[in-house]
């Protein structure tokens, strides 16, 4: 039997212009499958079926690739102009404003020619550099530049003079006190340190006085300030030396006008521990009264003539007379001070020794020859730093280690002339 052609597309039932179609008796009924399990005609699209709509994917074909903004090579951003970055940095820092202005203009030209980015940075850098250049011109025109340079000089001078004040303790990084000092690190005095400042001396004048003049003034001033800062000379052992930091001709030009007097360790290696300051800021009334009297006694001893009695008896007799008067006066001062209970007896014994020493100094001042002078001189010196002095110091809580004098030993800062000067 022949197979009838497939039915054509059915018209919508609500079309009023099309007559109703009669049902095809040969069309399969989906509700009643073929009794033999096979359809009456092949399944699937027919050769002459209409093409699928454009929204449908063809049978067996992969999806189409989508071209557009996801294609990386066409969307890579243009590079930023490096000159524009440099112009902006110089403009923000206000450093070399003329250069920043020129770089900003150059960057704008390059950006327009190359199609690069960074126009905003170039404009910003040029504007900021222009403002900075205008400010510099205004400063120079009004004298502000000179004031600025003076401020720079003052700051450099403060740095050059190391910004040290009396009572500071410090270390010298990577150097020792036998070389020039360029920098210091301030540290607490309670711990170990290289040096301690006991005085600062300003130098007057506009012209540098010369290395020799500065050194001579430093030695004299530091010697005087040392006794005022460390009244207890016994605390200055032989390991302690006096140094002074002085300006150089170059640092003088930048305003460095100070001599800095310091205590430091006498050797190449070693450190100080604890402060050496013994003055009115650290002493109690009993300690201050005792050290004031002993300081006057020590100052008088240092006035001893350089010539021996056999060479200049008269000069030595005059000095012995001064020693007798001074020792007697200090004995009276100590006798009149209201000592604490634990210090009364030791100080009374010391006053007795001082009065005996005064009598011996007076006898030496009346000697008719060198031999007689030496006899009373040695008796008087036996009371200097004697056992009564050590006992009194112990009762007052002061150092009890006797300083050494002579024997080729300077006796530390208390008995020597100082360690020397250093440039800063």
FENGIUR-V541554 format. One record per pair of residues at least 6 apart in sequence whose C-alpha atoms are under 7 Angstrom apart, sorted by the first residue. I is the first residue (numbers start at 1). GAP is how many residues later the second one is. If there is no record, write none. Layout:
# FENGIUR-V541554
i=I gap=GAP
i=I gap=GAP
This chain:
# FENGIUR-V541554
i=78 gap=38
i=78 gap=39
i=79 gap=37
i=79 gap=38
i=80 gap=36
i=80 gap=37
i=80 gap=38
i=81 gap=26
i=81 gap=30
i=81 gap=35
i=81 gap=36
i=81 gap=37
i=83 gap=20
i=83 gap=24
i=84 gap=19
i=84 gap=20
i=84 gap=23
i=84 gap=34
i=84 gap=37
i=84 gap=38
i=85 gap=36
i=87 gap=13
i=87 gap=14
i=87 gap=16
i=87 gap=17
i=87 gap=35
i=87 gap=38
i=87 gap=39
i=88 gap=33
i=88 gap=34
i=88 gap=36
i=88 gap=37
i=89 gap=36
i=90 gap=6
i=90 gap=7
i=90 gap=10
i=90 gap=35
i=90 gap=39
i=91 gap=6
i=91 gap=9
i=91 gap=34
i=91 gap=35
i=91 gap=37
i=91 gap=38
i=92 gap=36
i=94 gap=35
i=94 gap=38
i=97 gap=32
i=97 gap=33
i=97 gap=35
i=97 gap=36
i=98 gap=31
i=98 gap=35
i=100 gap=25
i=100 gap=26
i=100 gap=29
i=101 gap=24
i=101 gap=25
i=101 gap=28
i=101 gap=29
i=104 gap=18
i=104 gap=19
i=104 gap=21
i=104 gap=22
i=105 gap=21
i=107 gap=15
i=108 gap=11
i=108 gap=14
i=111 gap=6
i=111 gap=8
i=139 gap=6
i=153 gap=101
i=153 gap=102
i=154 gap=100
i=154 gap=101
i=156 gap=98
i=157 gap=97
i=157 gap=98
i=157 gap=99
i=160 gap=91
i=160 gap=96
i=160 gap=264
i=161 gap=95
i=161 gap=97
i=161 gap=263
i=162 gap=21
i=162 gap=22
i=165 gap=32
i=165 gap=35
i=166 gap=31
i=166 gap=32
i=166 gap=33
i=166 gap=34
i=167 gap=29
i=167 gap=30
i=167 gap=31
i=168 gap=28
i=168 gap=29
i=169 gap=17
i=169 gap=18
i=169 gap=19
i=169 gap=20
i=169 gap=24
i=169 gap=26
i=169 gap=27
i=169 gap=28
i=170 gap=14
i=170 gap=15
i=170 gap=16
i=170 gap=17
i=170 gap=23
i=170 gap=24
i=170 gap=25
i=170 gap=26
i=171 gap=13
i=171 gap=14
i=171 gap=15
i=171 gap=16
i=171 gap=22
i=171 gap=23
i=171 gap=24
i=172 gap=11
i=172 gap=12
i=172 gap=13
i=172 gap=22
i=173 gap=11
i=176 gap=92
i=179 gap=243
i=180 gap=242
i=180 gap=243
i=180 gap=244
i=181 gap=241
i=181 gap=242
i=181 gap=243
i=182 gap=242
i=187 gap=6
i=189 gap=85
i=189 gap=86
i=190 gap=83
i=190 gap=84
i=190 gap=85
i=191 gap=82
i=191 gap=83
i=192 gap=79
i=192 gap=80
i=192 gap=81
i=192 gap=82
i=193 gap=78
i=193 gap=79
i=193 gap=80
i=194 gap=70
i=194 gap=71
i=194 gap=77
i=194 gap=78
i=195 gap=67
i=195 gap=68
i=195 gap=69
i=195 gap=77
i=196 gap=66
i=196 gap=67
i=196 gap=68
i=197 gap=63
i=197 gap=64
i=197 gap=65
i=197 gap=66
i=198 gap=27
i=198 gap=28
i=198 gap=31
i=198 gap=63
i=198 gap=64
i=199 gap=23
i=199 gap=26
i=199 gap=61
i=199 gap=62
i=200 gap=58
i=200 gap=59
i=200 gap=60
i=200 gap=61
i=201 gap=57
i=201 gap=58
i=201 gap=59
i=202 gap=55
i=202 gap=56
i=202 gap=57
i=203 gap=54
i=203 gap=55
i=208 gap=41
i=208 gap=44
i=215 gap=206
i=218 gap=26
i=218 gap=41
i=222 gap=39
i=228 gap=51
i=229 gap=48
i=229 gap=49
i=229 gap=50
i=230 gap=46
i=230 gap=47
i=230 gap=48
i=230 gap=49
i=231 gap=47
i=231 gap=48
i=231 gap=60
i=231 gap=64
i=232 gap=46
i=232 gap=59
i=233 gap=181
i=234 gap=165
i=234 gap=167
i=234 gap=168
i=234 gap=169
i=235 gap=41
i=235 gap=164
i=236 gap=176
i=236 gap=177
i=236 gap=178
i=237 gap=166
i=237 gap=174
i=237 gap=175
i=238 gap=173
i=238 gap=174
i=239 gap=26
i=239 gap=27
i=239 gap=173
i=240 gap=23
i=240 gap=24
i=240 gap=25
i=240 gap=26
i=240 gap=172
i=240 gap=173
i=241 gap=22
i=241 gap=23
i=241 gap=24
i=241 gap=25
i=241 gap=171
i=241 gap=172
i=241 gap=177
i=241 gap=178
i=242 gap=20
i=242 gap=21
i=242 gap=22
i=242 gap=171
i=242 gap=176
i=242 gap=177
i=242 gap=178
i=243 gap=18
i=243 gap=19
i=243 gap=20
i=243 gap=21
i=243 gap=175
i=243 gap=176
i=243 gap=177
i=243 gap=178
i=244 gap=15
i=244 gap=16
i=244 gap=17
i=244 gap=18
i=244 gap=176
i=244 gap=177
i=244 gap=178
i=245 gap=14
i=245 gap=15
i=245 gap=16
i=245 gap=176
i=245 gap=177
i=245 gap=178
i=245 gap=179
i=246 gap=12
i=246 gap=13
i=246 gap=14
i=246 gap=175
i=246 gap=176
i=246 gap=177
i=246 gap=178
i=247 gap=9
i=247 gap=10
i=247 gap=11
i=247 gap=176
i=247 gap=177
i=248 gap=175
i=248 gap=176
i=264 gap=8
i=265 gap=6
i=265 gap=7
i=280 gap=8
i=286 gap=53
i=287 gap=109
i=293 gap=37
i=297 gap=29
i=297 gap=30
i=300 gap=23
i=304 gap=15
i=305 gap=10
i=305 gap=11
i=309 gap=7
i=309 gap=61
i=310 gap=60
i=313 gap=57
i=317 gap=47
i=317 gap=48
i=317 gap=49
i=318 gap=47
i=320 gap=41
i=320 gap=42
i=320 gap=44
i=320 gap=45
i=321 gap=40
i=321 gap=41
i=321 gap=44
i=323 gap=38
i=324 gap=34
i=324 gap=35
i=324 gap=37
i=324 gap=38
i=325 gap=33
i=327 gap=27
i=327 gap=31
i=328 gap=26
i=328 gap=27
i=328 gap=30
i=331 gap=20
i=331 gap=23
i=331 gap=24
i=334 gap=17
i=335 gap=13
i=335 gap=16
i=342 gap=53
i=343 gap=49
i=343 gap=52
i=343 gap=53
i=346 gap=42
i=346 gap=45
i=346 gap=46
i=347 gap=45
i=349 gap=39
i=350 gap=38
i=350 gap=39
i=350 gap=42
i=353 gap=30
i=357 gap=23
i=357 gap=26
i=360 gap=16
i=360 gap=17
i=360 gap=19
i=360 gap=20
i=361 gap=15
i=361 gap=16
i=361 gap=19
i=363 gap=13
i=364 gap=9
i=364 gap=12
i=364 gap=13
i=367 gap=6
i=390 gap=10
i=393 gap=6
i=393 gap=7
i=394 gap=6
i=403 gap=8
i=404 gap=7
i=405 gap=6
i=405 gap=10
i=410 gap=6
